[in-house]
């Protein structure tokens, strides 16, 4: 039994050593930028879908919680999407993201809290509370984009 365990341990260790260079490879800045753009687009899509449900435009109430959970996941650490070295290339992020990092981090934390409040409102099931919390999330997104995101034509 001891020999089998040692073989397994060796095999697992060997695989980890072989995979380490792949796992430890730093992401390329352009890959990070593309990833964060996709995450932000997904956030926008989840917000739009949630709005359609809350406003009664579509009857997919059973999916509202899934949209909120996705928003909670993807807004949980927005600053991580903007590491040093990802401030150039195909990005609409303003230099202020890195130059005013403390303010950016504070705004991201605030958004996370607003999304959590939105999730609580959805769980509560009261339409007016959901609308108010949703509006707070949207206003937070808009304000952050104003200060930290270039307009299309810039």
N, C-alpha and C positions, 0 to 999 in steps of 0.2 A: 504494500500500500504506500509506503514511504517513497519508493522509487517512482511510482506513478505520479504522486503529488509533485515530486521534484521535476519530473519531465514536463508536467503541465506548467509549473511555475517557470521553467526555463523557456518553454514554447511561448507563453504569454509575454515574458520579458523580451524575447527575441523579436516578436511582432511589434512590441512597443518601441524598441530601439530602431527597428526598420522604418516605422511610421513617424518617428519623432521629427525628422526634417520636414516632412509634409505638414504635420500638425503645427509645428512651430514657425512655419514660414509666415512672415509678416504679409498681411494683405497689401496689395498695391493700392495707392491712393485712388486711382480711377475706379477700382473695384469697390472700394469703400463708398465713394461718391455715388456710384450707380446703385449700390445696395440701399443707401439712405434715401435716395430719390424714390426707389420702389417702396420702401417702408412708408415714406410720407404720402405717396400716392395711395397706398393701401389705407392709411389713416383717413385720408379724404374720402375714399370710397366707403369705408365703414361709417363715417359720419353722415355721408349722403344717404346711405341705406337706412341708418337709424332715424334720420330726419323724416324720410318717406313713411316709415312705420309710425313714428310718434304723431306725425301730422295727419295720419289716417289716409294717406294717399295709396297705400298698399296694405294688404291684410296678411302680413308675415310676422305677427306679434311673437310667434314661437321662435323667431330668429333674432329678435332684438338683443337678448342676453348674449348671444354669440358675438354680435357686433361690438357690444360693450366690452366683453372679455378680450377681444382682439385689440381694441383701443387701449385697454389697460396693459396688455402685454407690450404693445409697440410704443407706448408713451412712458414706459417704466424707467427708461434710461436714455432719453434723447441725447444728452451730452456725449454718450459713447459713440454716437453716429457721426460725431464731428471731431475726430482726433486730430492732433497736430499733423501737418503734412497733407491734409485733405482739403486745403483751402485754395486750391488752384485747379485748373482744368475745367471740365464741363460741370460747373456748379453755379447755382444762383445764391449760394450762401454769401452774405456780406462779410467783410473783414471783421465786423463787430462781433461775430460769433467767437473769434479768437482774441480780439483786442479787448473786449468787454466780457471776458469769460464768466466772471462772477455773476454778472447780471443775466447772462444767457442761462447759466446753471440754475439761478433762482427762478427764472421764468419757466424753465423746463420742469422744475420741482412743483411750481404752482399749477402747471398744466396737469401733471400727474395727480395732484390733489383734486383738481376740478373733475377729471375723468373718474376718480374714485367716488366723488359726490354724485356724479351722473349714474354710476353703477348702483349706488345705494338708492337713488330715486327710481331707477328701473326696477329694482327688487321690491321697492315699496308699492309700485304699480299705479301710482296716482299720476294721471296725465299731466296736470299742471306742474307738478314737481319735476317730472321728466323734462317738460318743455323748458322750464327755468334753468335746470342743470345743463341741459343740452345747449342752451343759449350761452351760458357761462363758458362752456368748453369752446364753442365757436368763436366767441369774442376773444378768448385767450389765444387761440390759434391765429386769428387775424392780427392781433396786436404784436405777436411775436414775429409774424411774417413781415409786418410793416418795418420793424426795427432790425431784423436779422436776415431778411431775404430780399434779393434784388428783384425788381419787376422784370417781366419778360423782355422788354426793350432795352434794359440796362446792359 
